């Protein structure tokens, strides 16, 4: 399950109408009062009675996911949904924050309801049509607070040159239909994404996002998208790893820590989630495993005069090559990449000559790249014609 919160300074008090060609009729959401108008979002008290979880939500997951070939997890317990919603809404004034949540892989809609009860506006994306009736029934309860769209966010822009399946959209089409517009990178956060990343697709999805981020493409074409993702314990450790942790510290660690502020919001046992696999439907997951809700907020100062959108691919490739053989000496790699004596570069940054290629802190990788770019000391031809996605399928 995924959630995206939209905070769009470009709406500027204009009416926001969410409508998409090809979407079911009646799925329109108009929101007024985003700036200065006297319109109060409807707050719904969570006093409405709900059927027992075991009889309703768990059964729904089992029946709706019979044709699924992947493992998906869902927030099925209102208590957990309330905790997550509280984390997402913490510190935000409902009337002034202009925050919209777009939930993808919404499933049974338990988190959707908690967000709506908290006063949030939600755009729910779900790729399995069997879940849509339940989500649309929520729309009848919450009217202008909720919009429902059939779309697979995990596959968004995954194959820009191929034919799209029925539930797949490109980001340009999706955001245009939702009335979401581009904002400058240094502006406020335009979108907030929250959700559970499927374990099978986790690494490829996270790599795809990092390429999008550094190139300001796909969702990041619209500004500094904030991600709030439920990921595995292993992926969380990769996000926050530092040297000399040779086992966990890797190129993903450097690239995400360089690009984003990283914050752990919540840690929850897998047994707290509903899950449906290809072969069976199981309420409890392993009690020894956890999912981590991690917030990744892109830095305003990520891009500089010497680390730009146009050369960011070179930076990503440089970091990946450093970790291809992380125990080799950094000096040897720099001698291949630069036009002059690499010892001068290390000396300027006070980096010992015996430092390994994978032994620098994230901020030092960025400083090293910027220094090389500043003085035109990098042979960029060495990084061209390389498949940047070559190692995206590497398994932990």
Secondary structure, 3 states (H helix, E strand, C coil): CEEEEECCCCCCCCCEEECCCCCCCCCCEEECCCCCCCCCCCCCCCCCCCCCCCCCHHHHHHHHCCCCCCCEEECCCHHHHHHHHHHHHCCCCCCCCCCEEEEECCCCCHHHHHHHHCCCEEEEEECCHHHHHHHHHHHHHHHHHEEEEECCHHHCCCCCCCCCCCCCCCHHHHHHHHCCCCCCCCCCCCEEEEEECCHHHHHHHHHHHHHHHHHCCHHHHHCCCEEEEEEEHHHHHHHHCCCCCCCCCCHHHHHHHHHEEEEEEEEEEHHHCEEECCCCEECCCCCCCEEEEEEEEECCCCCCCCCCCCCHHHHHHHHHHHHHCCCCEHHHHHHHHECCCHHHHHHHCCCCCCCECCCCCHHHHHHHHHHHHHCCCECHHHHCCCCCCCCCCCCC
